[in-house]
Amino acid sequence: MEQNFIVTDEHGLHARPASAVVKAATPFAADLKLVAGEKAVNLKSLMSVLSMGLTKGSAFALRAEGDDAQQALDTVGQALVDQGLAQRA
């Protein structure tokens, strides 16, 4: 399963709000990835998420596999929107 987003925050995907997104992803059993271009990183690792260097206007996807994948995507996707980091594409 996958959902697509575009970064809307002026500062890109930066530490403070990104940590809230990682925190939202952590309780789920699903394997969650942040995917941009050819690179995919563990969405439950703040350092991995920050290593993507996503800036305003960058397109990315959230990918989930596992028993609670849909719930994980919905929750994390909403956290991205609520934090003002991204909008659904």
N, C-alpha and C positions, 0 to 999 in steps of 0.2 A: 504494500500500500504506500501511496505517496501523495503528498500535498505540496503545491508550488507556492512560492512567496517571492516578494521583492522587498529589499531593505528600504525602509522609509526614513529611518533616523539619520539626522544630519551627520552624526559621528560614526555611522555604521554600526556593526554588531560589536559593541564595546563591553567592557568588564561588568559594570554594575547591572545593567539589564540582562546581559547574557547569563549572569549567574542565576537570575530568577528563572530563566528558561531551562537551564541545566537542573535547577532544583525541581522544576515541574516535571522534568523527564525522569528523574532518578527513581521514584517509587514504582515505575512500571517494569514488568518482567520483559516486555518486548525489547528486541534489539532495535535501538533508535539511532539513525544516522542523519547527519546534515550533509547534503550533497550539493556541490557547486562545481560545474564543469566535470572534469574527470576525477576530482578528489572527493572522497567521502570520509567523514570522521565520526567518532563516537559522540553522540549528542549528550551523553552523561558525563563528559569530561570538559570542564571549563577551558583548560589549556588547549585542548583539541579544537573546540569551537572558535576560540580567539585566534588560533593559528590559521584559520581560513582567511582572515583579513578582509571580510566582507565590508564593502563601503556602500554609501547611499546609491541606490539604483541597481545593486547587484541582485541577480536572480539566483535563487537556491531552492532546494526541495528538502522536505523532511521525509524520511523513508522509515517504515516500521515493519517488522516481522515478528510474529509471535501471537500468543493467546489474546493479549489485550492491546493489540496493535492499533485498532481503530480508536479506542478510547485514548490511548497515548497520543496519537496524532491530533485528535480533537483538543485535548487538554494543552498540549505544548503549542499547537497552532494558535489557540486562544491566548496563551501567555505572550506569544510574540506580538499579537495584535494589541493586547491590553498594555504591554510595556511600551507601545509606540515604536517598536523596532521594525515591523514589517506589515505588509498587507498581502492578502491572498491574491495570487496571480490568476 
